[in-house]
Amino acid sequence: MERGTIIPWRELSPEALNGLIEEFVSREGTEYGEQEVSLVSKVREVVAQLEAGTVAVVFEAETSSASIVPVCDLHGS
């Protein structure tokens, strides 16, 4: 099942990428346990995952939205 179109994250403007990441880490259900983690730390963690290639930016035409998705979810389990 196709999850959308992968968008090369390095081609996004810094502002667009930062906004997307901040929205992603601020979503309900992205808890980091009992320890409070700063927004800056969460953003850095996602950038590291993008650089490592473990997550990707995906645009879903059906909803006209972009998200950050684990690469393993893109290829099916």
N, CA, C and O atoms as a GROMACS GRO file, in nm:
protein
  308
    1MET      N    1   0.085  -0.119   0.000
    1MET     CA    2   0.000   0.000   0.000
    1MET      C    3   0.089   0.125   0.000
    1MET      O    4   0.180   0.138   0.082
    2GLU      N    5   0.062   0.214  -0.090
    2GLU     CA    6   0.139   0.338  -0.103
    2GLU      C    7   0.103   0.434   0.008
    2GLU      O    8  -0.015   0.458   0.034
    3ARG      N    9   0.204   0.490   0.074
    3ARG     CA   10   0.180   0.584   0.184
    3ARG      C   11   0.192   0.728   0.140
    3ARG      O   12   0.178   0.818   0.224
    4GLY      N   13   0.217   0.754   0.015
    4GLY     CA   14   0.233   0.891  -0.030
    4GLY      C   15   0.363   0.906  -0.108
    4GLY      O   16   0.428   0.808  -0.145
    5THR      N   17   0.399   1.030  -0.130
    5THR     CA   18   0.519   1.061  -0.206
    5THR      C   19   0.628   1.109  -0.111
    5THR      O   20   0.607   1.201  -0.032
    6ILE      N   21   0.744   1.046  -0.120
    6ILE     CA   22   0.856   1.089  -0.037
    6ILE      C   23   0.909   1.222  -0.090
    6ILE      O   24   0.936   1.237  -0.209
    7ILE      N   25   0.923   1.317   0.000
    7ILE     CA   26   0.976   1.450  -0.033
    7ILE      C   27   1.119   1.456   0.021
    7ILE      O   28   1.139   1.436   0.140
    8PRO      N   29   1.217   1.485  -0.064
    8PRO     CA   30   1.354   1.498  -0.012
    8PRO      C   31   1.360   1.612   0.089
    8PRO      O   32   1.344   1.729   0.054
    9TRP      N   33   1.383   1.578   0.213
    9TRP     CA   34   1.374   1.677   0.321
    9TRP      C   35   1.476   1.788   0.308
    9TRP      O   36   1.451   1.899   0.355
   10ARG      N   37   1.588   1.763   0.245
   10ARG     CA   38   1.690   1.867   0.227
   10ARG      C   39   1.646   1.974   0.126
   10ARG      O   40   1.706   2.082   0.120
   11GLU      N   41   1.543   1.944   0.048
   11GLU     CA   42   1.492   2.041  -0.049
   11GLU      C   43   1.388   2.135   0.011
   11GLU      O   44   1.350   2.234  -0.052
   12LEU      N   45   1.343   2.107   0.132
   12LEU     CA   46   1.249   2.196   0.200
   12LEU      C   47   1.324   2.317   0.255
   12LEU      O   48   1.442   2.306   0.291
   13SER      N   49   1.257   2.429   0.262
   13SER     CA   50   1.320   2.545   0.325
   13SER      C   51   1.339   2.514   0.473
   13SER      O   52   1.264   2.434   0.529
   14PRO      N   53   1.438   2.577   0.536
   14PRO     CA   54   1.457   2.553   0.680
   14PRO      C   55   1.330   2.583   0.761
   14PRO      O   56   1.300   2.512   0.857
   15GLU      N   57   1.258   2.686   0.722
   15GLU     CA   58   1.136   2.723   0.794
   15GLU      C   59   1.029   2.616   0.778
   15GLU      O   60   0.963   2.579   0.875
   16ALA      N   61   1.012   2.566   0.656
   16ALA     CA   62   0.910   2.463   0.632
   16ALA      C   63   0.946   2.334   0.705
   16ALA      O   64   0.859   2.270   0.765
   17LEU      N   65   1.073   2.295   0.700
   17LEU     CA   66   1.116   2.173   0.767
   17LEU      C   67   1.097   2.186   0.918
   17LEU      O   68   1.045   2.095   0.982
   18ASN      N   69   1.139   2.298   0.974
   18ASN     CA   70   1.126   2.318   1.118
   18ASN      C   71   0.979   2.317   1.160
   18ASN      O   72   0.944   2.257   1.262
   19GLY      N   73   0.894   2.383   1.083
   19GLY     CA   74   0.751   2.384   1.114
   19GLY      C   75   0.691   2.244   1.110
   19GLY      O   76   0.610   2.207   1.196
   20LEU      N   77   0.729   2.166   1.010
   20LEU     CA   78   0.680   2.030   0.997
   20LEU      C   79   0.726   1.944   1.115
   20LEU      O   80   0.647   1.870   1.173
   21ILE      N   81   0.853   1.955   1.150
   21ILE     CA   82   0.906   1.877   1.262
   21ILE      C   83   0.841   1.919   1.393
   21ILE      O   84   0.803   1.833   1.473
   22GLU      N   85   0.827   2.050   1.416
   22GLU     CA   86   0.765   2.097   1.540
   22GLU      C   87   0.621   2.048   1.551
   22GLU      O   88   0.578   2.007   1.659
   23GLU      N   89   0.548   2.051   1.442
   23GLU     CA   90   0.410   2.001   1.442
   23GLU      C   91   0.410   1.852   1.473
   23GLU      O   92   0.327   1.804   1.550
   24PHE      N   93   0.502   1.778   1.414
   24PHE     CA   94   0.511   1.634   1.434
   24PHE      C   95   0.539   1.599   1.580
   24PHE      O   96   0.471   1.513   1.637
   25VAL      N   97   0.638   1.662   1.641
   25VAL     CA   98   0.675   1.627   1.778
   25VAL      C   99   0.576   1.680   1.880
   25VAL      O  100   0.578   1.638   1.996
   26SER      N  101   0.489   1.773   1.840
   26SER     CA  102   0.390   1.829   1.931
   26SER      C  103   0.257   1.753   1.929
   26SER      O  104   0.167   1.781   2.008
   27ARG      N  105   0.246   1.656   1.838
   27ARG     CA  106   0.120   1.582   1.826
   27ARG      C  107   0.089   1.502   1.951
   27ARG      O  108   0.178   1.461   2.026
   28GLU      N  109  -0.039   1.483   1.971
   28GLU     CA  110  -0.087   1.395   2.078
   28GLU      C  111  -0.031   1.256   2.052
   28GLU      O  112  -0.031   1.208   1.938
   29GLY      N  113   0.016   1.190   2.157
   29GLY     CA  114   0.065   1.053   2.140
   29GLY      C  115   0.213   1.043   2.112
   29GLY      O  116   0.265   0.933   2.092
   30THR      N  117   0.284   1.156   2.111
   30THR     CA  118   0.429   1.150   2.092
   30THR      C  119   0.497   1.181   2.224
   30THR      O  120   0.583   1.268   2.234
   31GLU      N  121   0.456   1.107   2.326
   31GLU     CA  122   0.511   1.127   2.460
   31GLU      C  123   0.650   1.066   2.471
   31GLU      O  124   0.682   0.971   2.401
   32TYR      N  125   0.729   1.120   2.558
   32TYR     CA  126   0.865   1.075   2.578
   32TYR      C  127   0.885   1.017   2.718
   32TYR      O  128   0.995   1.020   2.772
   33GLY      N  129   0.776   0.964   2.776
   33GLY     CA  130   0.786   0.905   2.909
   33GLY      C  131   0.767   1.008   3.017
   33GLY      O  132   0.713   1.116   2.993
   34GLU      N  133   0.812   0.973   3.136
   34GLU     CA  134   0.793   1.061   3.250
   34GLU      C  135   0.884   1.183   3.247
   34GLU      O  136   0.850   1.287   3.304
   35GLN      N  137   0.998   1.171   3.181
   35GLN     CA  138   1.094   1.281   3.175
   35GLN      C  139   1.049   1.384   3.072
   35GLN      O  140   1.015   1.348   2.959
   36GLU      N  141   1.050   1.509   3.110
   36GLU     CA  142   1.013   1.618   3.020
   36GLU      C  143   1.129   1.642   2.922
   36GLU      O  144   1.244   1.655   2.963
   37VAL      N  145   1.097   1.647   2.792
   37VAL     CA  146   1.198   1.670   2.689
   37VAL      C  147   1.162   1.799   2.618
   37VAL      O  148   1.047   1.819   2.580
   38SER      N  149   1.259   1.888   2.600
   38SER     CA  150   1.233   2.017   2.538
   38SER      C  151   1.201   2.002   2.389
   38SER      O  152   1.240   1.904   2.326
   39LEU      N  153   1.129   2.099   2.337
   39LEU     CA  154   1.096   2.100   2.195
   39LEU      C  155   1.223   2.098   2.111
   39LEU      O  156   1.230   2.028   2.011
   40VAL      N  157   1.324   2.174   2.151
   40VAL     CA  158   1.450   2.180   2.077
   40VAL      C  159   1.514   2.041   2.072
   40VAL      O  160   1.564   2.000   1.967
   41SER      N  161   1.513   1.969   2.183
   41SER     CA  162   1.570   1.834   2.185
   41SER      C  163   1.493   1.739   2.095
   41SER      O  164   1.552   1.657   2.025
   42LYS      N  165   1.360   1.750   2.098
   42LYS     CA  166   1.277   1.665   2.012
   42LYS      C  167   1.304   1.693   1.865
   42LYS      O  168   1.313   1.600   1.784
   43VAL      N  169   1.316   1.821   1.829
   43VAL     CA  170   1.343   1.859   1.690
   43VAL      C  171   1.478   1.804   1.648
   43VAL      O  172   1.491   1.749   1.539
   44ARG      N  173   1.580   1.819   1.732
   44ARG     CA  174   1.714   1.767   1.701
   44ARG      C  175   1.710   1.616   1.678
   44ARG      O  176   1.777   1.564   1.588
   45GLU      N  177   1.633   1.546   1.759
   45GLU     CA  178   1.621   1.401   1.746
   45GLU      C  179   1.562   1.363   1.611
   45GLU      O  180   1.610   1.270   1.546
   46VAL      N  181   1.459   1.434   1.568
   46VAL     CA  182   1.396   1.404   1.439
   46VAL      C  183   1.492   1.438   1.324
   46VAL      O  184   1.500   1.363   1.227
   47VAL      N  185   1.564   1.549   1.334
   47VAL     CA  186   1.663   1.584   1.231
   47VAL      C  187   1.768   1.473   1.222
   47VAL      O  188   1.807   1.435   1.111
   48ALA      N  189   1.814   1.422   1.334
   48ALA     CA  190   1.911   1.312   1.334
   48ALA      C  191   1.853   1.188   1.265
   48ALA      O  192   1.924   1.118   1.194
   49GLN      N  193   1.725   1.162   1.288
   49GLN     CA  194   1.660   1.047   1.223
   49GLN      C  195   1.648   1.070   1.073
   49GLN      O  196   1.665   0.976   0.995
   50LEU      N  197   1.619   1.193   1.031
   50LEU     CA  198   1.615   1.224   0.888
   50LEU      C  199   1.752   1.204   0.826
   50LEU      O  200   1.765   1.144   0.719
   51GLU      N  201   1.856   1.254   0.893
   51GLU     CA  202   1.992   1.240   0.842
   51GLU      C  203   2.034   1.094   0.834
   51GLU      O  204   2.107   1.055   0.742
   52ALA      N  205   1.990   1.013   0.929
   52ALA     CA  206   2.024   0.870   0.931
   52ALA      C  207   1.942   0.790   0.830
   52ALA      O  208   1.975   0.676   0.798
   53GLY      N  209   1.834   0.851   0.780
   53GLY     CA  210   1.750   0.782   0.684
   53GLY      C  211   1.651   0.685   0.746
   53GLY      O  212   1.598   0.598   0.677
   54THR      N  213   1.626   0.698   0.876
   54THR     CA  214   1.530   0.608   0.941
   54THR      C  215   1.387   0.660   0.935
   54THR      O  216   1.292   0.584   0.954
   55VAL      N  217   1.372   0.790   0.907
   55VAL     CA  218   1.239   0.849   0.884
   55VAL      C  219   1.247   0.932   0.756
   55VAL      O  220   1.355   0.970   0.712
   56ALA      N  221   1.130   0.959   0.698
   56ALA     CA  222   1.124   1.037   0.575
   56ALA      C  223   1.006   1.132   0.581
   56ALA      O  224   0.909   1.109   0.654
   57VAL      N  225   1.015   1.240   0.504
   57VAL     CA  226   0.902   1.332   0.488
   57VAL      C  227   0.816   1.278   0.375
   57VAL      O  228   0.866   1.251   0.266
   58VAL      N  229   0.689   1.262   0.402
   58VAL     CA  230   0.596   1.206   0.304
   58VAL      C  231   0.479   1.301   0.284
   58VAL      O  232   0.419   1.348   0.380
   59PHE      N  233   0.447   1.328   0.157
   59PHE     CA  234   0.330   1.409   0.123
   59PHE      C  235   0.218   1.316   0.081
   59PHE      O  236   0.236   1.230  -0.005
   60GLU      N  237   0.101   1.334   0.143
   60GLU     CA  238  -0.015   1.253   0.109
   60GLU      C  239  -0.115   1.342   0.035
   60GLU      O  240  -0.176   1.431   0.094
   61ALA      N  241  -0.130   1.315  -0.094
   61ALA     CA  242  -0.216   1.396  -0.180
   61ALA      C  243  -0.361   1.392  -0.134
   61ALA      O  244  -0.433   1.491  -0.145
   62GLU      N  245  -0.404   1.278  -0.083
   62GLU     CA  246  -0.543   1.261  -0.041
   62GLU      C  247  -0.583   1.362   0.065
   62GLU      O  248  -0.696   1.412   0.066
   63THR      N  249  -0.490   1.392   0.156
   63THR     CA  250  -0.518   1.487   0.264
   63THR      C  251  -0.446   1.620   0.245
   63THR      O  252  -0.462   1.711   0.326
   64SER      N  253  -0.368   1.632   0.138
   64SER     CA  254  -0.288   1.751   0.110
   64SER      C  255  -0.203   1.791   0.230
   64SER      O  256  -0.194   1.908   0.266
   65SER      N  257  -0.140   1.690   0.291
   65SER     CA  258  -0.059   1.717   0.409
   65SER      C  259   0.071   1.638   0.402
   65SER      O  260   0.083   1.538   0.332
   66ALA      N  261   0.168   1.687   0.477
   66ALA     CA  262   0.297   1.619   0.486
   66ALA      C  263   0.313   1.568   0.628
   66ALA      O  264   0.258   1.625   0.723
   67SER      N  265   0.390   1.461   0.642
   67SER     CA  266   0.416   1.405   0.772
   67SER      C  267   0.555   1.342   0.772
   67SER      O  268   0.621   1.334   0.669
   68ILE      N  269   0.597   1.300   0.889
   68ILE     CA  270   0.724   1.230   0.904
   68ILE      C  271   0.689   1.086   0.939
   68ILE      O  272   0.614   1.059   1.034
   69VAL      N  273   0.744   0.994   0.861
   69VAL     CA  274   0.705   0.853   0.870
   69VAL      C  275   0.830   0.766   0.880
   69VAL      O  276   0.928   0.792   0.810
   70PRO      N  277   0.828   0.665   0.966
   70PRO     CA  278   0.941   0.571   0.967
   70PRO      C  279   0.955   0.503   0.830
   70PRO      O  280   0.856   0.461   0.771
   71VAL      N  281   1.076   0.493   0.782
   71VAL     CA  282   1.102   0.436   0.650
   71VAL      C  283   1.050   0.293   0.642
   71VAL      O  284   1.001   0.250   0.538
   72CYS      N  285   1.061   0.218   0.752
   72CYS     CA  286   1.013   0.080   0.751
   72CYS      C  287   0.862   0.072   0.724
   72CYS      O  288   0.814  -0.028   0.672
   73ASP      N  289   0.788   0.176   0.761
   73ASP     CA  290   0.643   0.178   0.734
   73ASP      C  291   0.612   0.205   0.587
   73ASP      O  292   0.503   0.173   0.540
   74LEU      N  293   0.706   0.262   0.516
   74LEU     CA  294   0.684   0.295   0.375
   74LEU      C  295   0.693   0.171   0.286
   74LEU      O  296   0.630   0.164   0.181
   75HIS      N  297   0.771   0.076   0.329
   75HIS     CA  298   0.795  -0.043   0.248
   75HIS      C  299   0.714  -0.163   0.293
   75HIS      O  300   0.731  -0.274   0.242
   76GLY      N  301   0.625  -0.140   0.388
   76GLY     CA  302   0.543  -0.250   0.440
   76GLY      C  303   0.622  -0.333   0.539
   76GLY      O  304   0.745  -0.325   0.546
   77SER      N  305   0.551  -0.411   0.615
   77SER     CA  306   0.618  -0.493   0.717
   77SER      C  307   0.634  -0.633   0.669
   77SER      O  308   0.689  -0.717   0.741
   0.00000   0.00000   0.00000
